[in-house]
Amino acid sequence: MYRIGRVIAVVACFGILMSSGSMAHAAGSPYYRDMVAPVQAQQLGTHTLRLTYQIPVASAVYPVGVDYTVKDGVMKVFIKRCLAQQPWPCRAKVMNNRPSDDPDLRWRAVVDLPYDGESVIMVFRDGEQRVYPPAHGQ
């Protein structure tokens, strides 16, 4: 009985570390800009913004979608990546939606965000980039 209790304690501690520690943080960190470039934004209707980005080639992690925050008229978006072999579901606020019938989007992820006129900033591991509305000259 004592041994079973120790095993349960070890498993519980491992679960806590995975959900709040560096392993979970590394899996949820944003990509480097050049790994997902080009990121493109297009307004669809009044309240939807479509982002597309390159799906990076990797075997240990994959992009599931995006997480975002809105504060003071600025939407900050980062691409959430998950471990390919993780034992729990990995979700993002907005999951990828890749239309399979469009050959131009074969290796591109597509996400449709709720949009109310904010400036949209992509957050990358190596910096930030405004993607909407486009800066003059882009």
Residue pairs with C-beta under 8 A, 6 or more apart in sequence:
17 23
18 24
27 61
27 81
27 82
27 83
27 86
27 90
28 80
28 81
28 82
29 81
29 125
30 78
30 79
30 81
30 123
30 124
30 125
31 56
31 63
31 79
31 81
31 124
31 125
32 124
32 125
32 126
33 122
33 124
33 125
33 126
33 127
33 129
35 54
35 56
36 53
36 54
36 55
36 56
36 63
36 79
36 124
37 53
37 54
38 53
38 54
39 51
39 52
39 53
39 122
39 129
39 131
40 51
40 52
40 53
40 131
41 49
41 50
41 51
41 120
41 131
41 132
41 134
42 49
42 50
42 52
43 49
43 50
43 115
43 132
44 50
44 112
47 114
47 115
47 116
48 112
48 113
48 114
48 115
49 112
49 113
49 114
49 115
49 120
49 132
50 110
50 111
50 112
50 113
51 66
51 77
51 110
51 111
51 113
51 120
51 122
51 131
52 105
52 108
52 109
52 110
52 111
53 63
53 79
53 108
53 109
54 107
54 108
54 109
55 62
55 63
55 107
55 108
55 109
56 63
59 84
60 83
60 84
60 85
61 81
61 82
61 83
61 84
62 81
62 82
62 84
63 79
63 80
63 81
63 82
63 96
63 109
64 80
64 81
64 82
64 90
64 91
64 92
64 95
64 96
65 79
65 80
65 91
65 92
65 93
65 94
65 95
65 96
65 109
65 111
66 77
66 78
66 79
66 80
66 92
66 93
66 94
66 111
66 113
67 77
67 78
67 80
67 92
67 93
67 94
68 75
68 76
68 77
68 78
68 93
68 94
68 113
69 75
69 76
70 76
70 116
70 118
73 117
73 118
73 119
74 118
74 119
74 120
74 121
75 113
75 115
75 118
75 119
75 120
75 121
76 121
76 123
76 128
77 113
77 120
77 121
77 122
77 123
77 131
78 122
78 123
78 124
79 109
79 122
80 90
80 92
82 90
83 90
94 111
94 112
94 113
95 111
96 109
96 110
96 111
97 110
97 111
97 112
98 105
98 108
98 109
98 110
99 105
99 110
113 120
119 130
119 132
119 133
120 130
120 131
120 132
121 128
121 129
121 130
121 131
122 128
122 129
122 130
122 131
